[in-house]
Amino acid sequence: MNAVIERDDVAERARRHITRRLMPFLFVLYIFNYINRVNVGYASLQMTGDLGFSNTVFGFGAGIFFIGYFLLQIPSTLLTELWSARNFITLSLVVWGSLAALCGLINTAQQFYWVRFFLGAAQAGFFPGIIVYLTHWFRYQDRAKAVAMFMMAIPTSNMIGAAASAVLLQIHWFGWSGWRWLLILEGIPTVLLGIWAFFYLTDRPEDARWLAQDERTWIASELQRERELKKGSAKLGMLEALRHPQVMLLALACFCYITNSVGLASWLPKIVQRISGLSTTQVALVSGIPWLAAIPMMYVTAAHSDKTAERRWHAATGLFVVGVALSLSIAAGTHLALAVAAFSIATMALYSFPSPFWALPTIFLSGPAAAASIALINATGNLGGFAGPYMVGYLADVTGGYTAGIVYLGASGVAGSLLVLSLRERR
């Protein structure tokens, strides 16, 4: 009896220390990752007018990020598993922070396209690499909450980005417009965080001197036991895992999710501006409301998913509600309060999806096969990051409004929900 109590005490201490050490820092890193990815949505409130960009040009530039992201996804993620998570995260942060700041210096559409393309390539391995990194520290039954704590940075970054943009867009130092300073000043901190990451992060529990010896032993043995249980699936080679039907379905579902996530983040400020006629500062602040609403829902869904050990329905329901809520936003017309309420429901549902979803691949894969598959899922999914912004911009130019683009995003949500439900989940 005493041995059981002692083991439970060690387990609780280890989980608590790992969470407190890693999650706040990874959370901050992802905030800047996402801010540097989507802050062009706020910059566009001034940039498109200053540089004479059409909706199609801006949508293409916002979306081409994900072509570079797609091309380097798998090799970048494998570096996290096979080389060093700490070293790769450091390198990624320094390079993409520099490129994010450089985006504030562009003057032509071609420069915009190239900087966004290379920014995507530099960010390619960060998110899937962190998902792999979390498997080095958290057991399967704790993983959805860990992913949720990490991914709450997405709505948080949109909320912080909205408030920061409202301030930074007013700056006109040295004759440069606010949108330039917005991109530059949000890129520089990322470089500094990258340097800090090298000294702060630890690759695996066995190397963690900040854990007590009994805590290191407990988490290492738990993760080894998990790897043994998945040994049959882990024998899959990387190429076999990449062709696995479940992996293909997960990749397509992720495409639908990111189509919505990036499409909405990139265009929501412009949509709010068209509906409301508010000033740039007011538009930036109002656009942050839906992301604020999403934060608590993300953790609640993840905690319930971990408690019930159910992933598929938790993920599918979120995407289905996205489609319904975006339909309601169209019905709201020019009524700003109703439209913002509908967008808030959509973002709450949207960000209840990723935590249970990213626990699904680790049910049947581990090791390099899991790293490669997670990279493929995220790479394919992030092509939706090109499709979402580009299609909304293209449809806006063709139709003269954003309704068709919102319909496209809503249909993608429903399609993603059906794809998730077609998965065969194994507990």
Secondary structure, DSSP 4 states (H G I P E B T S, - for coil): -HHHHHHHHHHHHHHHHHHHHHHHHHHHHHHHHHHHHHTHHHHHHHHHHHHT--HHHHHHHHHHHHHHHHHTHHHHHHHHHHT-HHHHHHHHHHHHHHHHHHGGG--SHHHHHHHHHHHHHHHTTHHHHHHHHHHTTS-HHHHHHHHHHHHTHHHHHHHHHHHHHHHHTT--GGG--HHHHHHHHHHHHHHHHHHHHHHH--SSGGG-TTS-HHHHHHHHHHHHHHHHHTHHHHTS-HHHHHT-HHHHHHHHHHHHHHHHHHHHHHHHHHHHHHHH---HHHHHHHHTHHHHHHHHHHHHHHHHHHHHT--HHHHHHHHHHHHHHHHHHHHTTT-HHHHHHHHHHHHHHHTTSHHHHHHSHHHH--HHHHHHHHHHHHHHHHTHHHHHHHHHHHHHHHHSSSHHHHHHHHHHHHHHHHHHHTS----
